[in-house]
Amino acid sequence: MKLPNRFRCALRLLALCVLAFFQAFAIPVRLKDLVSVEGIRENQLVGYGIVVGLAGTGDKQTTLFTTQSLANLLSRMGIAVPTPASMRVANVAAVMVTATLPSFAQPGIKFDATASAIGDASNLQGGVLLMTSLKAANGQTYAVAQGAVVTGGFVVGRGGTGQMVNHPTVGRVPGGASVEKAAPSVEPSTTVRLQLQTSDFATASRISAAINLHYKGASPVARTENSALIAVTPPPEWTDRMAEFIADVEDIRVEVDRPARIVVNERTGTIVMGSDVRISPVAILHGNLTVEIQTSLLVSQPNPESQGATQVVPLEKVVAKDEPARNIVLKEGATVEELVRALTAIGSSARDIIAILQNLRAANALNADLDVI
């Protein structure tokens, strides 16, 4: 259903008012959402294992490493297998197990793991992951994983009547990983170094100023080292309580400086524009040229008992349409609201706006970063 013009204008005005409201009243953000403490991080773990108990949806005989792994496992249990190549096991699948070890995780703590099929198994539903060692990049084992595999999809039917929902060859092992050895973590001692998730000198300076304002004393406790790093020295009353000090610092709120940026997704036609986009004085002339070529095949049939032959004659029709050009003029200091209002006023689609933004950037009339993804 197409809305009347007055309703569309009202919706556009409402969207611009909401955008202006958020620009005027910027909400401060917690430091916990902006920075991370240097040395406190998660660790990636990986391991190789096998999943058993599948209902005939495991690896085929052509996947040799699955039968070799099963033969090695059985041999460690005292069961002799003559030749792994002679084994025909359809209820076993080889998987790669990945997990993220939380920072300061102590032995005995359980966390989730992910099992992904690496052979030609078609479904991991109902399988059980056998004990798998999870190693870090240094080759040391920090956790083991074992448990039932829960998939977010399933496969039903056989042959051409089958149907697959979601992705059944990847599953989670909830709480199946257990920490065996604590990962090395650097605990803050005398100085806490905060790392910004997005480097920015203005935001880093505001963070230092907010921390110094929060802990008023004879000398500042925070110092901006660069656009992504702030060094914080705790006051004397917080020296013996570093964990509480970090928690208190993370609760401080600052206003983030956001650069002027436009993100364009050409695949979906999505455009996200920041509030600080400025346009230099420019005139935009935009029109659409459409060329349509239609080809139809006409069959020429000869008369009965004639010497002619049946011929296929192509008929081509070319139509060119050039719509009248539409133009807008942007004055000095034009904002994103004026840009959106002007482009929608001349009936530009998302694809048209993407092309116009790219041309504005090429003409050095767009005072913002244009990221095309």
N, C-alpha and C positions, 0 to 999 in steps of 0.2 A: 504494500500500500504506500502510495506516494503522499508525503505530508504537504500541506499547503505552504506557500512561501513564508507566510507570517510565523508559522510554527517552526520552520527551519531556521529562520532568523532569530527567533527567541532561543532556540537551543544553542545556536552559535554564540549568542550574547551571554547565555548562562555559563557556557564552557569558558569563555574569556574572563568572566567575572570570578569564577572559581580559581583560574590560573593566577589572576591578579591578587586574589586573597592570599594564596600560598606564597606569592612573591613578597607581599607586604609583611606577612607574619611567618617568617622562617622559623621552623621548630628546631631548637638545638638538639644535637645528637650526643648520646653517651659515648665516652671514649672507648668503652668496651666494644662498641660496634665499629669503631674506626681504626683501632690499633691492636697490635698483639705484642706480647712481651718477648723480647729477644731470648732465645734459648728454650722457651716453652712451646713445644710444637708436637704434633702427632707424627707417628712413624708408619710408613707403609710396609706391609708384610705380604709375602707371597709363598705359595707352596704347591706341590704336586700331589694329588691324591686320586682315589678311585671311589666311585659311588656304586653301591650294590643294592640289590632288591628291586631293580627295575622290571617292569612287566613286558620283557621282550623288546624294549625300546633303547637298549644300550648300544655300544659300539659293535660294528660288524667284524668279521674275521680279518678284513683287510686292514684294520687298525692294529698293527702289530704291537705297539707299545702297551696297549691295554692288556693283552694276554701275557706279555712279558712281566708287567707289574703284578698281575694276579699270581703268576707262577712264583715270582720272588717272595710275595707275601705268604703264599702257602708253604714255600720251602722253609721260611723262618718259623713257621708253626709246626714243622716236622712232617709235612706232607710232601712227598716226592712227586713231581710232575715230569713225565718223560720228556716231552717236547712242547714248548708253549704254542708252536704253530698248529699242533693237533687239537688244541682246545677250541671249542665252539661255545662261547658264553655270550648270550644276548642280554643278560640282566646286569651287566657291569659296564660302566662308562668311566673313561679317564677325564679328570677335571683339573683345572687350575683354580686354586683357592686363594682369594685375596681378602685382606682385612686391613683395618686402620687401628693401630695401637694407640690408645689415648695417652696423653702426656701424664707422667707420674703414675701410670698404672702399676699397681703392685701385684705380686704373684697371687693367683687365685681369683682375680677379677675376671669376669666373663664379659664378652662382647660378641657382636655379630660378625659373621664371615659370609663370603659370597663364593659359590661354586659355579664355574662356567665350563661347559663341555668343550673339549679340544679335539675330539674325534668326530665320528659320524653318528653319534647318538641323536635320536630324534626327540627324546623327551626325558627329563630328569624327575618327573613327577613320581612321588612315592618312594624315592631312593633315600639311602642312608650313606652319609659320608663317613668313611673309616678314618681312623686317627691319622692326621696329617700334620707334619711339622711346618710351622710358618716361620720363615726367615726374613731378615732385613737385608739391606744392601751390603752389609759387611759379612754376610754369610752365616751369622749366628742365629740360633733358634731362640725366639722370644715367646712363642706361644704354640699351642697345639689346638687343632680343631677336629671335632667329631660330633655328629648328630644328624637328625632328619633334615632333608632338603625340602624347603617350601618354595614352590614355583608360583609365579603370578599368572601362569597361563596353562593351557591344556590342549591336547589334540584328541579329537574324536573321529570315528569313522575309519574306513580303509580305502586304499586306492584312490580313485577319482572322486569318491564321495566323502573324503575326509575334510575336516575343518580345523584350523588352528586358531587359537585365541591367545593374543599377546605373545610372549617369548618363552617357550617352555624349556629351552636348553640352558637357562641361567636361573639359579635359585639361591635363596638365602638360607643360612643355618643360624636361626635365632639363638643367641647365647651359646653357640656351639664352640666358640674359641675361648681358651683359658690362658691367662698370662702365666708363663713359667719363669720368666726373668724380667726384671724391670729394665726398661729402655733407658739409656743415658740421657739425662736432662740437666741443663745448666740452671741451677737455682740462683736467683738474684741475691747478691750479698750486700754490697755497699751502694751500688748504683743500679737503677732500673732503666733499661733502654727500651723505649717504645717505638715500634715499627709501624708506620702508616701503611694501610692496605693500598692506598692510592697516593702516590707521591704528589705533594703540593706544598710550596713554600708558605703560602698564605695560611693554609690550614695548620701546618706545623707551627707557625708563629702564634696562631690563636690558641693552640693547645698549650704551648709553653706559658702564654699569658694567663690562661685559665687556671693552670696548676699553680702558678706563682700567686695568683689572687686567692686561691683556695687555702694555700698554706702561707699565710702572711708571716714574715719573719724578717730578721736583719738582712739576710741575703737570699736571693732567688734560689729555688730548689730545682727548677727545670731550665734546661738549656737546649736550644734548637741547634743540632749539629749539621743537618742538611734537610732536604725536602722530604725525607722519609724516615728520619731518626731524631728522637728527642731523648736526651739523657736526664734522668730525674734522680736526685740525691735525697733520700728521705730525711726529714727533720730528726733531731736527736730523740724525740719522744716516740718515734716510729721505728727506730733502728732495730729493736728486738722483736718487732712484729711485722715482718716483711709481707707475709701473706695478707694480713689485714690492711697494710698500707696499699698493696696493689689493688685490693678490692675497693678501697676508698678512692683511689685514683681513677679506676675504671668507671666509677659512678659520676664523675664530673662531666658536665655537659658543655659543649661548644657548638658554635655555628660554623658549619662547613662551607668553605668557599668552593663553589662549583664552576668550572670553566664553561665558557660558551661552546656548546657542542651539539651537533645534529647527527643522529644515527639513523641510517637508511638501510632497510632490508628490501632489496630489489626482488627477492623471491616472493615475498608476501605483500609487498607494497606498504609496509609499515614504516612510519616516520615518527621519530621521537625527537623533539626539539627542546632545548633548555630554555630557561626563562631569561637569560642574559644575551640572547642572540641579537646582534645589531646589523642593520643593513645600510650600506653606503648609498648615497643618492644614485638611483638607477631607474631606467625605464625598461619594462619587460614587454616584449611583443611576442605573443604566443598564438599559433594557429595549428590546425591539424590538416594534414594532407593524407588522404586515403586513396589507395590504388587497389582496385578489386579486379581480379582476372578470373573469369568463369569459362570452363571448358566443358562442352557436352559432346557426346559421340552420337552421330547419326548414321544409322545403318542403311545403305543403299542396296536394295534388293532388285536384281534384274527380272525382266518379264519371263514367264515360263517359256521353255524351249528356245531361249535366246542364247547367244554366244557370250553374253556378259557374265561377270563374276561378282559375287557379293563384296562390297567395299564398305569400310568403316571410315566415315568422313568426320573429322573433328571440327567442331564449331567453337570458335573462341570469341569471347565478349570481354572487352576491357572498359572499365568504368573508373574514372578518376574524379575524386571529390576534394575540393580545397575549401575548407570552411573559412569564413572571414576571420582575420586575425583579431585577437583580443589583447588589449594592452592595459598595463597598470603602471603607475608612477609612484615610487617610494622616495620620500624626502629624507633629509639628513637625520640620522639617529632613529630610523624606523625600527620598531621592536618586532618580536615574533608575533605578537597579537595582530599588529597591522599587516604583517606578511600573510598570516593565515586568513585574515579577513579579506584581504585583497585577492588572494588566490581562489578562495571559495566563491567570492563574488563573481568572478569571471567563469565559474563553472569548471575549474580545473579538477581533474581526478588525481588519485594518489600517484599514478605513473607520471602524469604531467608535472606534479609538484616535484617529484624526484629529478626529472630532467631539468626543471627550472633551477633547482638548488645546485645541481652540478654545474650548470652554466653560470650561475652567480659566483660560485667558487672559482671557476676558471677566469671570470672577469675581475677577480679580486674585489667583488662587491659584498661578499659575505664574510663578516667579521666573526667567524666561528670555525671550529674544526668540523669537517664533514667526514664521517666514518661510514663507509659502505660495507655492509656485511652480507 
